């Protein structure tokens, strides 16, 4: 993780439809974009840590070949 982001924390809420909306500032700060896969890692205190999932080798190629 970037040292500049170490210790940054956002509190997010899920709406009544179960939708979690990430603020634009968060997307920009983390360098995430639409289509990125995000992992939710449950923490001991009941909170979740969100991290960008690393692409698995071959998965992108497999998806591309299916769409062709």
Secondary structure, DSSP 8 states (H G I E B T S, - for coil): --TTTTT------B-TTS-B---HHHHHHHT--TT--EEEEE-TTS-EEEEE----TTHHHHHHHHH-
